[in-house]
């Protein structure tokens, strides 16, 4: 089936793109030192600035690229994002100071927009009844790349040097671009359906009586914010539970990775389940489960307890974003999904931007332990928001799409 072939190729491209973007993370603070910033406090500040600049630029530009996806087609925008990642990686290797490096990272975030383009391509080429499964599988590829990228980046940087990592980023994304160009066939052309996207009947966006896009925007923003509040604090919390300095980094790495592994395992399962039982139900249960597990982590008294709770948390998190993205897919006709997913991607990037800042402020004002109940409460409030504000979408935009 054509849609399955497209999905599997795009999942591999997603894995390659996400892993390439994570390759520099293990040595980013050390590379900043090579660029002339030597004071430890300044290194920490610049590390945060560089990461935030990337997310903020992506949040600003995602709706722009999403709108262009509806006008020019989904495949061409996936290729554009991969070429942008490959090109700016070359420029990163040429940066002479931290200001240039930060500016290039911001431009990389602004011009990439890979996730929104990939989700849109899947959403407009997958039969409606398989949308949850397809988006879940795409998230599996994304998380798998996020997990493996830092590992290989650290190995390559240790063996061959920092600049070789930047060259590898270029090579990986160029390979992914060739693969997408050669193997993916769109079911629809520009505008995703070949229809006039300025049809006055479609200008209002989602169908009357269904959930407005801003409701899903809030859901995804709070969910991503919650995840990013806690992530930077996990190693510090592990240190309070595990006193042996020799294996502290290893234990922290295993606990962090357990969440990603569970996410990889759970996303296709919960995505397929949401296609059958409903996206709203899956979303509410996932948010509730994640909120309760964050509250339970506050009570963890050992590293193994925290690891088990973080594993089950990953499984719950696997049901949030595919379900929310599937809801967006059913709210909008195919020729408007690019813009919709561009806006939704902005919610993700804004959560990535604000989360670490909020987590740092909460930990500094209260304690590291405080971030867990705050995050749990946010997710439970998010679940209530979904129950009150989100309507299970009517699957009406399926004009006889074939499964081949």
Secondary structure, 3 states (H helix, E strand, C coil): CHHHHHHHHHHHHHHHHHHHHCCCHHHHHHHHHHCCCCCHHHHHHHHHHHHHHHHHHHHHHHHHHHHHHHHHCHHHHHHHHHHHHHHHHHHHHHCCCHHHHHHHHHHHHHHCCHHHHHHHHHHHHCCHHHHHHHHHHHHHHHHHHHHHHHHHHHHHHHHHCHHHHHHHHHHHHHHHHHHHHHHCCCCCCCCCCCCCCCCHHHCCCCCCCCCCHHHHHHHHHHHHHHHHHHHCCHHHHHHHHCCCHHHHHHHHHHHHHHHHHHHHHHHHHHHHHHHHHCHHHHHHHHHHHHHHHHHHHCCCCCHHHHHHHHHHHHHHHCCHHHHHHHHHHHHCCHHHHHHHHHHHHHHHHHHHHHHHHHHHHHHHHCCCCHHHHHHHHHHHHHHHHHHHHCCCCCCCCCCCCCCC
